Amino acid sequence: MSDSPEWHPESWRSKPVAQDVPYEDQTGLESALSELRVLPPLVTSFEVESLKAQIAEAQQGKRFVLQGGDCAETLADCRPDAIASKLKILLQMSMILVQGLKKPVVRVGRFAGQYAKPRSKPTETQGDVTLPNYFGDLVNRPGFDAESRKADPALLVEGYKHAALTLNFIRSLTDGGFADLHHPEFWDLSFMQSAVLGADLKQRYLAATERVRGSLRFMEALGGAPADSLRRAPFFTSHEGLNLHYESAQTRKVPRRERWYNLSTHLPWIGERTRGLEGAHVEFFRGVANPVGVKVGPTANPDTVITLLEQLNARDEPGKIVLITRMGPALAEALPPILNAVQASGRPVLWMSDPMHGNTRKTESGIKTRSFEAIVAELEACAAAHQQAGTVFGGVHFELTGDDVTECTGGAQALTEEDLTHNYTTACDPRLNYRQALELSFRLAELA
């Protein structure tokens, strides 16, 4: 069983830890973890269970999950304009999907905790100097010097505090009517009035929102939907559960519930680099009651995925497991056998697509980027594979921002590699900008 007696929040320490970053200051680490263990939880078990129930419905095709946000949050980006910008673009995308898919959309942000990032190499070399890599603001600092790159346990508490501030602002906005489905004009970013957006895309979005508002008015007139439930669009939080010190320190039991909850976020996920069957991350997340995502790349095989499901969801609990495929060009060959094996096993999962990570590349000048056309191509191939296998394509996972960045090439904006240096601001991987994200949501509404 996933919560069997041999499991406890610290049992992961007996397993090999992928992407481990050693803390030289062990006294400081224990002090930080002691503080985290007694601070109030960032989310509640009631919210976690609500999300799990909605994921269970998405597994049946009754809902669609939109998960998106920054590649890596920074502590410096804990500002009202940056937070509201991410909320707005997710609300705009969800409005398009609701209208196109004719089903409720579950909104999950990559925020309020996405402060740790896995790296392909543990070190970085500049010139003749080699230092530990930058693993995100939860672990160390981006400056290329020995002090900045040293793992600092104080950042664990700073990450918690900034996640709490972010969540407080998000909840204030949504409770205060910012996410009122009757008034999507509240969400319009300044670029909605900009010629850069393009008249066609702007008109398509405005037409979609008007159709949704008309549907809401009709439902209320018939008494088929309580008005208050339509004035709030709930948001859930997610982040990669990379730093197990941070995750386990906020894992606890709550009154009137028997199981352990990771209360640092609603939906943690295990990355492609940390899903080893004998590793610490699978050991830790097999014991929490949260829904858990797992990134599944082209190196996965059907047997591995089935074993992961057995370990992470021994109860076969609906809504518990989200498999996020990130295949890149290998999708046509790698995904169908996995879909067929899981389908034959009868184990409940939500299938989501991350069409971005498998399509990351570097330009000749060394800039990381992604092609909008490659992202769309993976979404199309993923939808076709699910249709062929008879499985439910239930969600998407994007790295995006509501800002006018130039990090991914292509799209109607026709960004080229020469454009990338104009406004390339990501802390790690390239993100879709506002126009690309909005354009992609229309493409997705035609696919899923």
N, C-alpha and C positions, 0 to 999 in steps of 0.2 A: 504494500500500500504506500501511496506517496507520503502519507504522514505517519508512517510506522514508527514504533518506539525508538528505533536506532537513528532516526533523523532528529536533528535539532538545529537551530539557526547557525550553530558554529561547526557542524559536522563537515562542511565544505573544506575546512582547514586541513583535513586528512588527505585531500585529493590534490593532484597537480593543478595549478592555477595558470591557465592560459592568459597571456597579456598581463602577467603580473608585473607590478612596479614595486621594487623594494623600498621600504621606509627606513631610512637610517635612524630617525628619531623615534624609537619604539616607545619611549615614555610619553612623548607628545601624541603618538598614535593612540595609546590607551586612554589618555586624557580626552582626546577628541571623541573616541567611541563611547566613553562613559557619558559624555555630555549628550551625544545623539540618542543614547538609550533612554534618557529621561525627558527629552523634549517632546512636545505634543506631536502626534502624527500629522503628516502632511495631507493625507486623505483618510477616509473612513471605510470601515468594512462594509457599510451599507452602500456606499458608492461603488465599491469593488464588486459587490454582488449584483448591483444594478447593471453594471457594464457586462458582467458575465452572462446575465440573462439576455441582454441585447445581442451579444455575440452568438449565443445559442440560437437566437432567431435568425441572425445573419447566416449561420450554417445551413439553415433550411431555405435560404433565399428570400426571407421576409424582410430583411434589412440589408443595407450596404454600408461598409465601414470605410471612412475616409480618414487616413492617418497621415499627418504631415507637419512639417516645421523645419527648424534649422538642422543642419548637419551636426553642428556642435554649438550649443549655447555658450555664451561668455558671461561672466559676472558683470562686465561693463554694459551688456545689453539688457540688463534688468531696468528698463526705462518704460514709462507708460506708452510712448509712441511706438517703440519696437514691439511691445507686447500686443497693443491694439492692432498693429499692422498685421501680425500673424493671425489674430483672431478674425480680422476682416476678410483676408483672402480665403481662409478656410470656410467662413460663412458663405462667401460668394460662390466658391466651388460647390459647396453642399447644396446651395439653392439650385444651381444648374443640374446637379445630379438628381435631386428630388424631382425636379420637373421632367427630366429625361428618363429616369428609371422607374418613376411612379411607385417609389417605395421610400420609407424613412431612411435617413442617413445618420449613422453614428459618427460623431465628430471626435477624433482623438488627436490631440496635439503632441508633437515632439517638443514639449516644453516643460518648465518647472522641474528640471532634473537632468536634462540632456547635456551634462557638463563633462562627461568622460567619453573618450573616443579610443577605439582600438587602432593600432597602427600596424602596417605590414612589416615594419622593422623596429626593433627596440631602440635603435640609436639613429642619430642624424649626424652627417658629416658636412661641414662647410670648410673648404680649404683643407688645412691639415688638422682641424679640430673636430673631434667626435664627442658628442654628448648624448645623454638619454633623449629620446624623442619627446615631443610634446603630446601628452595623453589627455589633454583637456583641462579646463580650469578647476575641476574637482581634484586634480592630482598635482599638476605643476603649472608652470607659466611659460608663455610662448617665447620670451626673450632668449636669444641664443648665448647663454652664459651658464656657468656651472651652478650658480645659486638659483637661477630661475628654473632650471631643468631638474632640480632636486625635488623629489616627492615631498610635499609639505602637508602634514596631517591637519594643520589648521584650515586648509582649504575644504576639508570634508564638512566642517561646521559652517564655513562661509557658503558652500554650495547649498546646504540645507536652508540657511537663512534667506538666500536669494530665491530659492525655489518657493519658500513660504511667501515671500513678498509677491512673486509672480502669481501664485495661486490666489492670493488675497485680491489682487487687482482683477484677475480673470473672473472670480466669483462675484465681485462687486459689479463688474460690467454686465455679466449675464443676469444677475438678480435685479439689476436696475433698469432692464429693458433694452440694453444695447443689442441683444440678440433676438429682439422681437421679430418673429417671422412676418408680421404684418408690415414692417417698415424696413425692408432691406436697403432703403436709401441711407439709413444710418450707417451702414457698413461701407458705403462707397468711399474708396480711397481717393485722394486728390487726383490720381491719374485717370479716374473715370471722366474727368473734364478735360483731359489732355489729348491733343491730337495724336500723340505717340501711340495711344491705345489702338487707334484705328476705328473708323466709323462702323464697319461691319461687325466687329467683335463687340463694340459697345451696344449696338442695336440688338444683337442676339441676346446679350445679357439682360438688357432692360425688358425685352419681350418675355424672356424666361421668368423673370421675377414677377412681372405683371400676371402671367398665367398662374403662378403659385399663389399670389395674393387673391386672385379671383377664386381659386379652389378653396382657400381658407374661408373666404366670406361665404361661399356656398355651404361648406361644412357647418359653419356656425349658425347659418340661417336654418339649417335642418336640425340643429341640436346634436349633430353627430360628433362634435369635438368640443371639449371644454375650452373656453377662450383662454384661460390662464395657461393651459399647457402649451398653447401655440405662441405665447409671448416670451417663452424662454427656450433657447436652444442649448441644452446642456453640453458641456465639454468635459471630456476625460483627458487625463494626462498619461504620457508614456515616456519611457526612456530606456536605453540599453542598460541592462543590469550588469555593467562591466566591473565596477569596483565593489567587490563583495564585502569589504569592510563597511562601506556605506550602506549597502542593502541589508546586511544581517543586523546591523545596529538598530535599524528601524523596523525589524520584524518582531511581532509580538502577538500574544493572544489578547482578545478583547472580551468584555463581559457578555455572557449569554451566547458565545460562539466557541466551538470546540477546537477549531483549526487555527493555524498560524497565518497571519496576514503580513505581507510586505507593505507597510503603510507609507513608503516613500513615493509611491505612484500607483495608479490604477492598473496599468498594463506594462509590466517590464518585459523586455525581450532578450533572448540569448542570441548573440551574433554568430555569423558564419565561422569566425575564428575561435569561438569559445564553446561550440556545441559538442565537443568530444564526449563520447559516452562515459568515459571513466574520469571526466574532468570535474573540477570544483563547481562550475556554473550549473551543470545538469544536476549535480548533487544538491546544490542549494535550492534551485527552483522546483525540484520535484516535491518539496515539502511545503510550499506556500499555497494558500487557497486562491490567490489571484489568478486571473487568466494570464497565460504566459505565451509570448510570441517566440518563434524560432525562425531565424533566417536560414533558408535552404538554398545553397548554391549548386553549381554544376558538379562539384566533387561529391555530392551526396548520392547515395544509392538507395534503392527501395528498402533493403534490409536495415540500413542505418536509420532511416526515417521511422520505420515500424518500431524499432527498438527504442528510439527516442520517445515515441508516443506511449509505449509501455512503461517507460521509466517516469515520464512527466505526468501521465494521466492514467495511473493504474486503475482508477475507478471508472474510466470511460465517461467522465462527467461532461455533459454538453456545455459548451461555452468556455471550456478550460483552455484549449490549445488553438493557437493561431499559427499556421504555417505560412511564412512569408517567403515566396520564391523569388530568387534574384539570380537569374540564369545567364543573362546576356545572350550572345550569339549561339550558345550551346542549348538554348531552351528546347528547340524542336526535337533534339535527341534525348536530352536529360529529363525533361519534365514528364512526358507521358507514362514511362514506366513507374514513376513515383505516384502519380495520380491513380493509376490502375491498382497498384499494390495497396494504397491506403483505402481506396474504394472497396476492394475485396475484403479488407480486414474488418470493415464495418465500424471502425473507430471514428468518433465525431471530431471533425476539425473544421476550422474556418480557413479557407484558402484565400490568401491575399497575394498581390503582386507588387514587388519592389522592382520597377523596371529601370532603376537608376544605377545601382551599385555595380551591376554586371556590365555596364556600358561606360565606365569611367576610363578615360585615357589621358595621355599627356601629349601636348603639342610639341613640336620640335624645339621650342624655346623652354620647355619644361613646365608649362602651366597645365594643371589638371582641369579637365573639362568633360562635358557630356553632350552628346548630340540629341537635340529634340526629336529628330526623325528616328534615331535608334531607340529612344524611349517609347515613342508611339509604336514602333515595330514590335518591341517586346510585349507591350500591352495587347496588341492585336494577336500575336502568336499565342500568348497566354490564354486569351479568351477563346481562341480556336481550339486549343488543347483541352480546355475544360469542357467545351461543347462536345468534342469527340469522345471524351472519357465519361460524360454524363455526370460530372461533378459541378458544384456550385462555385462560380467565380464571385467571391463575396466581399472583396475589398481591395484597396490600393494603399501603398506606403510610399510617400514622396518626400524628398528633401526640397523645400521651397521657402520663399520669403515673399512678403508683400512689398518689398523694396525694388527699385529699378536697378538691379544689379546686372552685370554682364559676366556670367559664369558658365552658362550652357549655350552652345551654338545652335543656330537654326530657329525654326518656328516662323510664324508670319512676320515677325520682326526681322528675320533674316540676319541674325547676329553671326559674324564670322570670327575666325581665330584672331584677326587683327582687332576686333572689338573687345576682346576679353579684358584687356588692361584698362578699359575706361572706368569701370566701377566693380572691380573684383575684390570683395570684402569678406568672403567666408573665412571662418577660422580653421576650416579643414577641407571639406569636399565641396564641389560646385553645386549650386542650387538653381532650381527654376526661378525666374523672376516673375513679377506679377502677371505680365502679359502671357508668358509661356504657360503659367499655371492655369490661368483662366481659359486659354485656348485648349489646353490638355483636358480640362474638365468637360468641354463640349465634345471632344473626340471620344472621351471615355463614356459619356452618356449614350453614345451611339453603339458602343461595344458590349458593355456589361449586360 
